[in-house]
Every structure is written in C-alpha cells, then in structure tokens.
Amino acid sequence: MGQVGKHGSFFLDSAVERSGSVYNATVHEAWGIAGNANGGYLMAIAARAMAGVSRPHPVSLTAHFLAPGTPGPVTIRPQVIKAGHRFTTVRASLSSEERQLVELLGSFSDLADVEGPVHIDAAPPDLPAPEDCIRVVPDPSGFPPPLMSKVDMRLHPEDSVFVTGRPSGRPLYRGWFRLPGETMDPFGMLLAVDAFPPTIFNAHLPIAWTPTLELTAHVRGLSEPGWLRCRFSTRFISGGMLEEDGDIWDESGRLVAQSRQLALQPRV
C-alpha cells in the first residue's frame, strides 16, 4: 500500500491503521490551507483504508465534502459494495470525533494489470523547464498555504498570480508537481489533483476560500518517477459555483490522472 518514508512524508502522514472493521489515522497540520486539511489529502487517507479492504489502487474515487477537516484523529469506515473480477467497489465515511467530514465511493483495482488499446486526443501542457517556472512557497500570512512546504510545485510564469499580483484573466493553472524524496503512487495522485490553487484565482475575481463540494479523481496508470505535468482549467463560472477539470501527465508523456471538482465561488 505504499513505501517506506521519512517522518513527515506524505506516505507517513496519510498512513492508516486498522482496528477491527474501522481504520484510524491522523490529519496533520502541514497538509492544510487556512487551518483546514486539503481535500485531496483527506481523500488519500480514506483511499488507503478503502484499499485495505479491496484492491491495491484507487481507479475512480468520488468524494463529497460535508465539513472542513482540521488536524487531529480521524476514523475511516470502509464497506465493500461489490467485489468483481477486476474491480472492487467500496464506500467509505471519514469522520473526526465531532462530525462526519467526507463521504466517498470508489472503484479499486491493480493498475499494474490494466491493459488495452490507447487513443489519446490531447497532449501534456506545454511548460518551460521546472527551473524556469515559479516555485510556490508558503507565506507566513497563510497564503500561499503551509501545504506548499510539503510539495514541490512550479507554476507556468504566465499563470503565477502569486508572484506578479496580476491574474492572467484566464481560469487556468499549468505547472510541474512532485513530492520531494517520494515516489508518486496512486494515492499521491489524489493529492496532486487538488493541490494547485483554484483556477478562479487567475481570473479577475476575488481570491478567498473556495470550498469544494465534490471531487472525482480518475487514476489512469502508474506514474514514471519524476515530475508531473499538470493542467487545471475552468469553463463555467455561474450560479455561485465553478467546475475545475484537471489532467496530469508523467515524464514519459503518459496520461496518469484526471479530475473534476465542483466548488463554490469565493465570498468576500
């Protein structure tokens, strides 16, 4: 279910421990934004428990976020809905001592055994080399958030509103992503699809808390070691909500993950 990691690594900080029919874990402060845990990080914790009762990798995982997750102990209750020949469908609830935080439903399989024809009508985002992109680092003010101390994210210079203070006007982020010193496994992909800034930050709209209602991640394959090329974009901002579509490619140019989330527009 993972790899040996050092203290404070994503692997260790998303680890779960089985206790009868439930799993226990700890939400760590460093993986948060404004005191609340990153949604992809919470999904990864839950997915490790779900894999513990099914198959090794999340292939499709949908999460509905019911309340913000704060640092501290959480409990995951996974339940197998159906165990098929290639895929196992699992439902799970992730809760703190006070309340239910996330409700999840996913399909799990072994991505090493997934084969079939390949037709890709898209290409990885065109990016300058990582050293020519803008690294996002945490700020004492809390924005960019502490999460940026745990990941290595390099934004396309045209998308780096954090540095220039000027949004491009397009709800789009492109950039490189990796977990320093760690292999990007399918659980790390769940973090990656939710780690980039909300696309709305690059539009001429307020920058503030943008809570996710629902996030679906598709892990399409096991990643080659190295950087991931990432692109997140929005086409529709209406009714107080926006969608965000993501695609992630490994260093070999292979699509390894996709995502779509529905989020609320910031209120200021």
C-alpha positions as CSV (number, residue, x, y, z in Angstrom):
1,M,0.0,0.0,0.0
2,G,2.9,2.4,0.0
3,Q,6.6,2.8,0.5
4,V,8.9,3.4,3.4
5,G,9.0,7.1,4.1
6,K,10.7,9.6,6.4
7,H,8.9,11.3,9.2
8,G,6.6,14.0,7.8
9,S,6.4,12.4,4.4
10,F,3.2,12.2,2.5
11,F,3.3,8.4,2.9
12,L,3.6,8.5,6.7
13,D,1.2,11.5,7.1
14,S,-1.5,9.7,5.1
15,A,-1.0,6.3,6.8
16,V,-3.9,4.4,8.3
17,E,-4.0,1.7,11.0
18,R,-6.7,-1.0,11.1
19,S,-8.7,-1.6,14.3
20,G,-11.3,-4.2,13.7
21,S,-13.7,-3.1,11.0
22,V,-12.5,0.6,11.0
23,Y,-9.3,2.4,10.3
24,N,-7.7,5.2,12.3
25,A,-5.5,8.0,11.0
26,T,-4.2,11.4,11.9
27,V,-4.7,14.6,9.9
28,H,-1.5,16.5,10.1
29,E,-1.5,20.3,10.1
30,A,1.1,20.8,7.4
31,W,-1.1,19.4,4.7
32,G,-3.7,22.2,5.1
33,I,-5.0,25.5,3.9
34,A,-6.1,28.2,6.3
35,G,-6.3,25.6,9.1
36,N,-8.3,23.1,7.1
37,A,-6.9,19.9,5.6
38,N,-6.5,19.8,1.8
39,G,-9.4,17.7,0.2
40,G,-7.1,15.5,-1.8
41,Y,-5.1,14.7,1.3
42,L,-8.3,13.6,3.1
43,M,-9.2,11.5,0.0
44,A,-5.8,9.8,0.1
45,I,-6.2,8.9,3.8
46,A,-9.6,7.4,3.1
47,A,-8.4,5.6,0.0
48,R,-5.7,3.9,1.9
49,A,-8.3,2.4,4.2
50,M,-10.6,1.5,1.2
51,A,-7.7,-0.3,-0.5
52,G,-7.1,-2.2,2.7
53,V,-10.5,-4.0,2.3
54,S,-10.4,-4.3,-1.5
55,R,-7.7,-4.0,-4.2
56,P,-4.4,-2.0,-4.1
57,H,-5.2,1.1,-6.1
58,P,-7.9,3.7,-6.5
59,V,-9.0,3.9,-10.1
60,S,-12.1,6.1,-9.7
61,L,-12.9,7.9,-6.5
62,T,-15.6,10.5,-5.7
63,A,-15.7,12.4,-2.5
64,H,-18.5,14.7,-1.2
65,F,-17.1,17.1,1.4
66,L,-19.5,17.6,4.3
67,A,-17.4,19.7,6.7
68,P,-13.8,21.0,6.8
69,G,-11.2,18.7,8.2
70,T,-8.9,20.0,10.9
71,P,-5.8,18.5,12.4
72,G,-6.3,15.6,14.7
73,P,-7.5,11.9,14.8
74,V,-10.0,10.6,12.2
75,T,-11.8,7.3,11.6
76,I,-12.5,5.7,8.3
77,R,-15.3,3.1,7.9
78,P,-14.9,1.3,4.5
79,Q,-17.5,-1.1,3.2
80,V,-17.2,-3.3,0.2
81,I,-20.3,-2.9,-2.1
82,K,-19.3,-5.3,-4.8
83,A,-16.1,-7.4,-5.4
84,G,-15.9,-8.1,-9.2
85,H,-13.4,-10.0,-11.3
86,R,-11.2,-6.9,-11.9
87,F,-12.7,-4.1,-9.8
88,T,-14.0,-3.8,-6.2
89,T,-16.5,-1.0,-5.4
90,V,-16.1,0.5,-1.9
91,R,-18.0,3.0,0.1
92,A,-16.4,4.9,3.0
93,S,-17.0,7.6,5.5
94,L,-14.2,9.7,7.1
95,S,-15.1,11.3,10.4
96,S,-13.5,13.2,13.2
97,E,-14.6,12.8,16.8
98,E,-17.0,15.6,16.3
99,R,-18.6,15.1,12.9
100,Q,-18.6,13.3,9.5
101,L,-16.2,15.0,7.1
102,V,-16.2,13.2,3.8
103,E,-18.4,10.5,2.2
104,L,-16.7,8.5,-0.6
105,L,-17.4,5.9,-3.3
106,G,-14.8,4.4,-5.4
107,S,-13.6,1.6,-7.7
108,F,-10.3,-0.1,-6.8
109,S,-8.1,-2.4,-8.9
110,D,-4.5,-3.2,-9.6
111,L,-3.2,-0.6,-12.1
112,A,-0.2,-2.8,-12.9
113,D,-2.7,-5.2,-14.6
114,V,-4.7,-2.7,-16.6
115,E,-4.2,-3.1,-20.3
116,G,-6.0,-2.2,-23.5
117,P,-5.8,-0.1,-26.7
118,V,-4.6,3.5,-26.4
119,H,-6.1,6.6,-28.1
120,I,-5.3,10.0,-26.6
121,D,-6.9,13.1,-28.2
122,A,-4.9,15.5,-26.1
123,A,-1.3,16.4,-25.2
124,P,0.5,17.3,-22.0
125,P,0.6,21.1,-21.3
126,D,3.5,23.0,-22.9
127,L,5.7,24.1,-20.0
128,P,9.1,25.8,-19.6
129,A,11.6,23.6,-17.7
130,P,10.9,23.4,-14.0
131,E,13.8,25.7,-13.2
132,D,12.3,28.3,-15.4
133,C,8.9,28.1,-13.7
134,I,7.8,29.8,-10.5
135,R,8.1,27.7,-7.4
136,V,5.2,28.3,-4.9
137,V,6.3,28.6,-1.3
138,P,4.3,29.1,1.8
139,D,3.9,32.6,3.2
140,P,3.8,33.4,7.0
141,S,0.4,35.1,6.3
142,G,-1.0,31.7,5.4
143,F,-1.3,32.3,1.7
144,P,0.2,30.5,-0.2
145,P,-0.6,27.9,2.4
146,P,1.5,25.5,4.6
147,L,0.8,22.7,2.1
148,M,3.3,24.3,-0.3
149,S,6.1,23.4,2.2
150,K,5.3,19.7,1.7
151,V,5.2,19.6,-2.1
152,D,7.3,21.0,-5.0
153,M,5.0,23.0,-7.3
154,R,6.3,25.1,-10.2
155,L,3.8,27.3,-12.0
156,H,4.0,28.4,-15.6
157,P,5.2,32.1,-15.4
158,E,2.1,33.2,-17.2
159,D,-0.1,31.7,-14.5
160,S,1.8,32.9,-11.5
161,V,-0.5,35.5,-9.9
162,F,1.1,34.8,-6.5
163,V,4.3,36.4,-7.7
164,T,3.2,39.1,-10.1
165,G,0.0,40.0,-8.3
166,R,-1.7,40.2,-11.7
167,P,-4.1,37.5,-12.8
168,S,-3.8,36.3,-16.4
169,G,-7.6,36.7,-16.8
170,R,-7.9,33.0,-17.7
171,P,-9.2,30.5,-15.1
172,L,-6.2,28.2,-15.8
173,Y,-3.2,26.8,-14.0
174,R,-0.3,24.9,-15.6
175,G,2.7,23.6,-13.8
176,W,5.0,20.9,-12.5
177,F,4.4,18.9,-9.4
178,R,6.2,16.3,-7.3
179,L,6.6,15.1,-3.7
180,P,10.2,15.7,-2.8
181,G,12.0,12.5,-2.0
182,E,9.0,10.3,-2.6
183,T,7.6,8.2,-5.3
184,M,4.3,9.4,-6.7
185,D,1.9,6.5,-6.2
186,P,-1.9,6.4,-7.0
187,F,-2.7,7.8,-3.5
188,G,-0.3,10.8,-4.2
189,M,-2.3,11.4,-7.3
190,L,-5.3,12.1,-5.2
191,L,-3.3,14.9,-3.5
192,A,-2.0,16.2,-6.8
193,V,-5.4,16.7,-8.4
194,D,-6.4,19.1,-5.5
195,A,-3.1,20.7,-4.6
196,F,-3.0,23.5,-7.2
197,P,-4.6,26.9,-6.5
198,P,-8.2,27.3,-7.5
199,T,-8.4,28.3,-11.2
200,I,-10.6,31.2,-10.2
201,F,-7.6,32.9,-8.6
202,N,-6.3,33.6,-12.1
203,A,-9.5,35.2,-13.2
204,H,-10.4,38.8,-12.4
205,L,-12.4,37.7,-9.4
206,P,-11.8,37.7,-5.6
207,I,-9.2,35.5,-4.1
208,A,-10.6,33.8,-1.0
209,W,-11.6,30.4,0.4
210,T,-13.1,28.3,-2.4
211,P,-14.7,25.2,-0.7
212,T,-15.0,22.0,-2.7
213,L,-18.4,20.4,-2.8
214,E,-17.5,17.3,-4.8
215,L,-14.3,16.0,-6.3
216,T,-13.9,13.0,-8.6
217,A,-10.4,11.6,-9.4
218,H,-9.6,9.0,-12.1
219,V,-6.2,7.4,-11.8
220,R,-5.3,6.2,-15.3
221,G,-2.0,4.5,-14.6
222,L,1.1,4.1,-12.5
223,S,3.4,7.1,-12.9
224,E,7.0,7.0,-14.0
225,P,9.4,8.6,-11.4
226,G,10.0,12.3,-11.8
227,W,7.9,15.4,-12.4
228,L,4.3,15.5,-13.3
229,R,2.9,18.0,-15.9
230,C,-0.4,19.3,-14.7
231,R,-3.2,21.5,-16.2
232,F,-6.3,22.7,-14.4
233,S,-9.0,24.8,-16.2
234,T,-12.5,26.1,-15.7
235,R,-15.0,26.8,-18.4
236,F,-18.1,27.7,-16.4
237,I,-18.4,30.1,-13.5
238,S,-22.1,30.6,-12.8
239,G,-24.8,30.2,-10.1
240,G,-22.2,30.8,-7.4
241,M,-20.2,27.7,-8.4
242,L,-17.5,26.6,-10.8
243,E,-16.1,23.4,-12.2
244,E,-12.4,22.6,-12.4
245,D,-11.1,20.0,-14.8
246,G,-7.6,18.6,-14.4
247,D,-5.2,16.3,-16.4
248,I,-1.9,15.1,-15.2
249,W,0.9,13.5,-17.3
250,D,4.1,11.8,-16.2
251,E,7.6,12.4,-17.6
252,S,7.1,9.8,-20.3
253,G,4.2,11.9,-21.7
254,R,1.5,9.4,-20.5
255,L,-1.8,10.5,-19.0
256,V,-1.8,9.2,-15.4
257,A,-4.7,11.1,-13.8
258,Q,-7.8,13.2,-14.5
259,S,-10.1,15.1,-12.2
260,R,-13.2,17.2,-12.0
261,Q,-14.4,19.1,-9.0
262,L,-17.4,21.4,-8.2
263,A,-16.5,24.3,-5.9
264,L,-18.2,27.4,-4.5
265,Q,-17.2,30.8,-5.7
266,P,-15.3,32.8,-3.0
267,R,-17.3,35.0,-0.8
268,V,-15.6,38.3,0.3
